Amino acid sequence: WFRSAVIKENAMPEGLMTLLFSNIDPIYEFHRGFLKELDQRLALWEGRSNAHVKGDYQRIGDVMLKNMCVLKEFTSYLQKHDEVLTELEKSSKRLKKLETVYKEFELQKVCYLPLNTFLLKPIQRLMHYKLILERLCKHYSPAHRDYEDCKEALKEVAEIASQLQSSLIRLENFQKLTELQRDLIGIDNLTAPGREFIREGCLYKLTKKGLQQRMFFLFSDMLLYTSKGVTATNQFKVHGQLPLNGMILIVLDAPVEESENEWSVPHCFTIYSAQRTIVVAASSKVEMGKWIEDLNIAIDLAKKSQEKSGIFLDPGLSDHSNRSSDEVSLEQESEDDMNSSRTSLDKQTHHRANTTVHVCWHRNTSVSMSDHSLAVE
């Protein structure tokens, strides 16, 4: 589907075309054959012919073993996915035409996930095979005639999976950063080298008019917070960018005092950073625990790596000498945002909110990178 879209518009340079499809095609062809064999085996297993009475078709290990051995030969293709993803991202930033085709393609029904998520599927599929074979081996007794083949197949796939594990972690992080780059307005260099995504989700930020829902993003070097925007593409607008270096968290059990107004807020904590101090509340004690744990680990790691995370800061976002007026201006924006996001959502039935950031916003919850990896497996 994507190939025909870029060919039709002549939007992709030949080098990238070759890189992308010479890696995808062999894996695709292999899986077509694999699927056919599985279909045939299942038809015989459940079939109306009396072949299954002979009992030789009610097993799957031999098919799995044969195909896992063949899959091993494709490891080099899977290892190139790193390069494929990076090049695709670089080219779509550089070439306006490709970027347009890419974005329009992602809005089609056929592309129900961000496109680069699909490119990770073949490697993630290995994890599925591994999990399925582990379950099969537990299910069979060692005496079962399907057991040995399943055990051998598991050994083969575990070997490929371990070779690709570090590559997969890197790819999933890169995929997440590029997905967020598209979802957020007001930050440009999200895919900066060395940056890792940790957690995203909703917290309520305390302002003069009370608690306002905000979407927070924790990375290995900074904490971002955004509000739902009014754009035609349903993006989130960055309001603040806080470096983790020197950040301190304080959990409050007592009511919070904020400029003459007293708010009694449960599941509340204060984030002190070089730029400003913000008070946030989570939707539950569990959610608060998750955020505080991840923030503390990230702050410690940032301290240890001693990287000058200040270089990532946008000067426009970091100058907040007048904190109270900053709160007021945020106030105004947030009210506009909240009203407009309701109307913009009504208008935008054509845009499928298919990224986790939209899910977190509507479900008022948070998701970490380890949750993502687990879900994929």
C-alpha positions in Angstrom: 0.0 0.0 0.0 2.7 2.4 0.9 4.9 1.5 -2.0 2.1 2.2 -4.5 1.4 5.6 -2.7 5.1 6.7 -3.1 5.4 5.4 -6.7 2.2 7.1 -7.7 3.5 10.5 -6.5 7.1 9.7 -7.4 7.9 10.9 -3.9 10.8 8.6 -2.8 14.4 8.7 -4.0 15.6 5.5 -5.6 18.2 4.7 -3.0 15.7 4.8 -0.1 13.2 2.8 -2.2 15.8 0.1 -2.7 16.9 0.1 1.0 13.3 -0.1 2.3 11.9 -2.7 0.0 14.9 -4.9 -0.5 14.6 -5.4 3.3 10.9 -5.8 3.5 10.2 -8.0 0.4 12.2 -11.1 1.3 10.6 -11.1 4.8 7.2 -10.6 3.3 7.7 -13.5 0.8 8.9 -15.8 3.6 5.9 -15.1 5.7 3.5 -15.7 2.8 5.0 -19.2 2.5 4.9 -19.7 6.2 1.2 -18.7 6.4 0.3 -21.0 3.6 1.9 -24.0 5.4 0.1 -23.1 8.6 -3.2 -22.8 6.8 -2.7 -26.2 5.1 -1.7 -27.9 8.4 -4.8 -26.5 10.2 -7.1 -27.5 7.3 -5.7 -31.1 7.7 -5.9 -31.0 11.5 -9.5 -29.9 11.6 -10.3 -31.3 8.1 -13.2 -33.4 6.9 -10.8 -35.8 5.2 -9.9 -38.8 7.3 -6.2 -37.9 7.2 -6.3 -36.6 10.8 -7.4 -40.0 12.0 -3.9 -41.3 11.1 -2.9 -38.7 13.7 0.1 -37.3 11.8 -1.4 -33.9 11.2 -2.5 -32.9 14.7 0.9 -31.2 15.4 2.5 -28.0 14.6 6.1 -28.3 15.9 7.5 -29.6 12.6 6.1 -26.6 10.6 7.4 -24.2 13.3 10.9 -25.8 13.4 11.3 -25.8 9.6 10.2 -22.1 9.3 12.2 -20.9 12.3 15.3 -22.4 10.7 14.6 -20.5 7.5 13.8 -17.3 9.4 17.3 -17.5 10.8 18.7 -16.7 7.3 16.8 -13.4 7.4 18.5 -12.0 10.5 20.7 -9.7 8.5 17.6 -8.2 6.9 16.1 -7.6 10.3 19.3 -6.0 11.6 19.0 -3.5 8.8 15.7 -2.2 10.1 17.7 0.3 12.2 19.1 1.9 9.1 15.7 1.7 7.3 13.9 3.5 10.0 16.6 6.2 10.4 16.8 6.9 6.7 13.1 7.0 6.2 12.8 9.6 9.0 15.8 11.7 7.7 14.4 11.7 4.1 10.9 12.7 5.1 12.3 15.6 7.1 14.4 16.6 4.1 12.0 16.1 1.3 8.7 18.0 1.5 7.0 15.8 -1.1 7.8 12.6 0.7 6.7 14.1 4.0 3.3 15.1 2.5 2.7 11.6 1.0 3.8 10.0 4.2 1.4 12.1 6.3 -1.5 11.6 3.9 -0.9 7.9 3.9 -1.0 7.7 7.7 -4.5 9.3 7.6 -5.8 6.4 5.4 -7.8 3.6 7.0 -5.3 1.0 5.8 -2.6 2.6 7.9 -4.3 2.2 11.3 -1.0 2.7 13.2 1.9 5.1 12.6 3.7 3.8 9.6 7.1 3.2 11.3 5.3 1.0 13.8 4.5 -1.4 11.0 8.2 -1.5 10.1 9.0 -2.9 13.5 6.4 -5.7 13.3 8.7 -8.3 11.7 11.2 -8.1 14.6 8.4 -7.9 17.2 6.8 -11.0 15.5 9.9 -13.0 16.6 8.9 -12.2 20.2 5.4 -13.6 19.5 6.8 -16.8 18.1 9.1 -17.2 21.1 6.2 -16.7 23.5 3.9 -19.1 21.6 6.5 -21.8 21.5 7.2 -21.4 25.2 3.5 -21.9 25.9 3.4 -24.9 23.6 6.4 -26.5 25.4 4.7 -26.0 28.8 1.4 -27.4 27.4 2.9 -30.6 26.0 4.3 -33.4 28.2 7.9 -34.3 27.2 6.6 -37.6 25.9 4.2 -35.9 23.4 5.3 -36.4 19.8 5.1 -32.7 19.1 7.3 -31.7 22.1 10.8 -32.2 20.6 10.1 -30.2 17.4 8.6 -27.4 19.5 11.5 -27.4 21.8 14.0 -27.2 18.9 12.0 -24.5 17.2 12.0 -22.5 20.5 15.8 -22.8 20.7 16.1 -21.5 17.1 13.8 -18.5 17.6 15.3 -17.6 21.1 18.7 -17.4 19.4 17.5 -15.0 16.8 15.5 -13.0 19.3 18.5 -12.5 21.6 20.7 -11.3 18.7 18.1 -8.7 17.8 17.0 -7.7 21.4 19.3 -4.6 21.8 18.4 -3.5 18.2 14.7 -3.8 19.0 15.0 -1.7 22.2 16.8 1.0 20.2 14.2 0.8 17.4 11.2 1.0 19.7 12.7 4.1 21.4 13.4 5.7 18.0 9.9 4.9 16.8 8.4 6.4 19.9 10.4 9.6 19.6 9.5 10.0 16.0 5.8 9.3 16.7 5.8 12.0 19.4 7.7 14.4 17.2 4.6 14.3 14.9 2.2 14.5 17.8 3.7 17.5 19.6 3.9 21.1 18.4 6.6 23.4 19.8 9.6 21.1 20.0 11.8 20.3 17.1 14.8 18.1 18.1 13.0 15.3 19.9 15.0 12.6 18.3 18.3 14.0 19.7 21.0 11.3 20.1 21.0 9.6 23.4 17.5 10.7 24.4 15.3 7.9 25.7 11.5 8.0 26.2 10.4 6.8 29.6 6.7 7.6 30.3 3.8 9.6 28.9 0.4 10.4 30.4 -2.0 12.7 32.0 -1.5 14.7 35.2 -3.4 17.7 36.5 -1.4 20.9 36.8 -2.3 23.3 39.5 -3.0 26.9 38.2 -4.9 29.8 39.7 -8.2 28.6 38.3 -7.7 25.1 39.6 -6.5 21.9 38.1 -6.0 21.7 34.4 -5.5 18.4 32.5 -2.1 18.3 30.9 -0.2 15.6 29.0 3.3 15.0 30.5 6.2 13.3 28.7 9.2 12.1 30.6 12.5 11.5 28.8 16.0 10.7 30.0 17.0 14.4 30.0 13.8 16.4 30.5 10.1 16.5 31.4 7.7 18.1 28.9 4.1 19.1 29.4 1.5 20.0 26.8 -2.1 20.7 26.3 -4.5 19.4 23.7 -4.3 21.8 20.8 -6.8 23.1 18.2 -4.9 22.0 15.1 -6.5 20.2 12.3 -4.3 17.2 13.1 -5.3 17.0 16.7 -1.8 17.6 18.0 -0.6 18.6 21.5 1.0 22.0 22.2 4.2 22.1 24.4 3.8 24.6 27.3 6.9 23.8 29.3 10.2 21.9 29.1 12.0 21.2 32.4 15.5 19.7 32.5 16.0 16.8 34.8 19.4 18.1 36.0 18.9 19.5 39.5 15.2 18.6 39.6 13.7 17.9 43.0 10.3 16.2 43.8 8.3 16.8 46.9 5.2 14.7 47.8 2.6 16.7 49.6 0.2 15.2 52.0 -1.2 18.6 53.2 -3.3 21.0 51.2 -1.3 23.1 48.7 -1.0 26.8 49.2 -0.7 28.6 45.9 -1.0 32.5 45.9 -3.7 33.1 48.5 -5.9 30.3 47.3 -5.9 27.0 49.2 -6.4 23.8 47.3 -6.8 20.5 48.9 -5.6 18.1 46.3 -5.1 14.3 46.7 -2.2 12.4 45.0 -0.3 15.7 44.7 3.4 16.4 44.3 5.6 19.4 43.5 8.3 19.5 40.9 11.1 22.0 41.5 13.3 22.7 38.5 15.8 25.3 37.5 13.1 27.1 35.3 10.1 27.0 37.5 8.1 25.1 40.2 4.9 23.3 39.2 2.4 21.4 41.4 0.7 18.4 39.8 -1.8 15.8 40.8 -2.3 12.3 39.5 -5.6 10.6 39.0 -4.9 7.9 41.6 -2.3 6.8 44.2 -1.0 4.1 41.9 -0.5 6.6 39.0 1.3 9.0 41.4 3.6 6.2 42.5 4.5 5.3 38.9 5.3 8.9 38.0 7.4 9.5 41.1 9.3 6.3 40.8 10.1 6.9 37.1 11.0 10.6 37.7 13.3 9.7 40.6 15.1 7.1 38.6 15.4 9.4 35.6 16.7 12.3 37.7 19.4 10.1 39.3 20.5 8.8 35.9 20.6 12.3 34.5 22.7 13.4 37.4 25.1 10.5 36.8 25.5 11.1 33.1 26.3 14.7 33.9 25.2 15.7 30.4 24.5 19.4 30.0 20.8 18.9 29.3 20.5 22.7 29.2 21.6 22.6 25.5 18.3 20.9 24.6 16.3 23.8 26.0 14.5 26.2 23.8 15.4 29.7 25.1 11.9 30.8 24.4 10.6 28.3 26.9 13.2 28.7 29.5 12.9 32.4 30.4 10.3 32.7 33.1 11.5 35.5 35.3 7.9 36.5 36.1 6.4 33.3 37.3 3.0 34.5 38.3 2.2 36.2 35.0 3.5 33.0 33.3 0.8 31.1 35.3 -1.8 33.6 34.2 -0.9 33.4 30.5 -0.9 29.6 30.7 -4.3 30.0 32.4 -5.8 31.8 29.4 -4.3 29.4 26.9 -5.5 26.4 28.8 -9.1 27.6 28.9 -9.0 28.3 25.2 -7.5 25.0 24.6 -10.0 23.1 26.6 -13.0 24.7 24.9 -11.5 24.4 21.4 -10.3 20.9 21.9 -13.9 19.8 22.5 -15.1 21.4 19.3 -12.0 20.3 17.4 -12.6 16.8 18.4 -16.1 16.9 17.1 -14.9 18.2 13.8 -12.2 15.6 13.5 -14.0 12.3 13.1 -11.9 11.8 10.0 -8.7 11.7 12.0 -8.2 8.5 13.8 -6.4 9.2 17.1 -4.3 6.1 16.7 -1.2 6.9 18.8 -0.8 6.2 22.5 -0.7 9.9 23.4 -4.4 10.2 22.4 -5.3 7.1 24.3 -3.6 8.4 27.4 -5.4 11.7 27.1 -8.8 10.2 26.8 -8.3 7.5 29.4 -6.6 9.9 31.8 -3.8 7.4 32.4 -0.1 7.0 31.7 2.0 4.4 29.9 5.7 3.7 30.2 8.2 2.4 27.7 8.4 -0.9 29.6 4.5 -1.2 29.2 5.0 -0.7 25.5 7.6 -3.4 25.2 5.5 -5.8 27.2 2.4 -5.1 25.2 4.4 -5.8 22.0 5.6 -9.1 23.3 
